[in-house]
C-alpha cells in the first residue's frame, strides 16, 4: 500500500484536497513511483480516489498486468502521458453520482485505453458515495454495491494473474 500522505488521514474531503494540493501533484507522483520501485513488473496498479490517479501513473511508467481504478480516473494528458500502454487492461468503478466524478475525464481515459488495444471495463453503481465501499463512512457506504465491486475486482485480479503467468510461461 502506498502512503502518499505520510501517515496523515482525513475525515473531510476538502481538508484532504487542501493537503494534497499543498504537497503538490509532482511530489505525490514521485512518492507513488518510489513506493513501488522495488516491486517486480507485472503488478496490478490499483487505487482509490487520488490513489487511482497514482495507479494510472504507475501503469503508464511500469510494465503492469492491469490497472484497477476505484472512484477515480484522469485523462492521460493530465498525467503527462501521451498514450496508454498496449496490453494493460483497465477496470474502472464509480458510483453514478459520485460528486468527484467527471464523466468527460472517464471517457477520455477509456478512449485512450481502447485506442491502445487494451481491454477496458467500466462499472457504475447506484448512489452518490465517493468511497461507497468503506463501511466506516455510513453516509456513503453501500454494502451491496461494495460486494459487487469486490467480486468484479477480484475477477479482474485473477485474470491479471493468469495473463501474467501465460506471458511468463
PEHU-V338575 format. One record per backbone hydrogen bond with DSSP energy under -0.5 kcal/mol. NH is the residue of the N-H (numbers start at 1). CO is the residue of the C=O. E is the energy in kcal/mol with one decimal. If there is no record, write none. Layout:
NH;CO;E / NH;CO;E
This chain:
4;2;-0.8 / 6;3;-1.0 / 8;5;-1.8 / 16;12;-2.3 / 17;13;-2.7 / 18;14;-2.4 / 19;15;-2.2 / 20;16;-2.7 / 21;17;-2.3 / 22;18;-1.9 / 23;19;-1.9 / 24;20;-2.5 / 28;24;-2.1 / 29;25;-2.7 / 30;26;-2.3 / 31;27;-2.6 / 32;28;-2.4 / 33;29;-2.8 / 34;30;-2.5 / 35;31;-2.1 / 36;32;-1.0 / 37;34;-0.9 / 39;36;-1.5 / 42;63;-3.4 / 43;40;-0.7 / 43;63;-0.5 / 45;43;-0.6 / 45;66;-2.3 / 46;44;-0.5 / 47;68;-1.8 / 49;70;-2.5 / 51;48;-2.7 / 52;49;-1.3 / 53;49;-1.0 / 54;50;-1.6 / 55;51;-2.2 / 56;52;-2.1 / 57;53;-2.2 / 58;54;-2.6 / 59;55;-2.5 / 60;56;-1.7 / 61;57;-0.9 / 61;58;-0.9 / 62;58;-1.8 / 64;62;-1.0 / 65;43;-2.1 / 66;43;-0.8 / 67;89;-2.1 / 68;45;-2.8 / 69;67;-0.6 / 69;91;-3.1 / 70;47;-2.6 / 70;68;-0.6 / 71;69;-0.6 / 71;93;-3.4 / 78;75;-1.1 / 79;75;-0.6 / 79;76;-1.3 / 80;76;-0.5 / 80;77;-0.8 / 81;76;-2.2 / 88;85;-1.3 / 89;87;-0.7 / 90;119;-2.2 / 91;67;-2.3 / 92;121;-2.7 / 93;69;-2.5 / 94;123;-2.1 / 96;125;-3.6 / 97;127;-2.7 / 98;95;-1.7 / 99;128;-0.7 / 101;98;-1.6 / 103;101;-0.5 / 105;102;-1.2 / 106;102;-2.0 / 107;103;-3.1 / 108;104;-1.9 / 109;105;-2.3 / 110;106;-2.9 / 111;107;-2.3 / 112;108;-2.1 / 113;109;-2.7 / 114;110;-2.6 / 115;111;-2.4 / 116;112;-1.2 / 117;114;-1.5 / 118;113;-1.4 / 121;90;-2.1 / 123;92;-3.1 / 125;94;-2.0 / 132;129;-0.8 / 134;131;-2.0 / 135;133;-0.8 / 137;134;-1.9 / 138;136;-0.5 / 140;137;-2.0 / 141;137;-2.9 / 142;132;-2.5 / 146;142;-3.0 / 147;143;-2.4 / 148;144;-2.1 / 149;145;-2.7 / 150;146;-2.6 / 151;147;-2.1 / 152;148;-2.4 / 153;149;-3.0 / 154;150;-2.6 / 155;151;-1.9 / 156;152;-2.2 / 157;153;-2.6 / 158;154;-2.4 / 159;155;-2.3 / 160;156;-2.2 / 161;157;-2.4 / 162;158;-2.6 / 163;159;-2.6 / 164;160;-2.5 / 165;161;-2.4 / 166;162;-2.0 / 167;163;-2.2 / 168;164;-2.5 / 169;165;-1.6
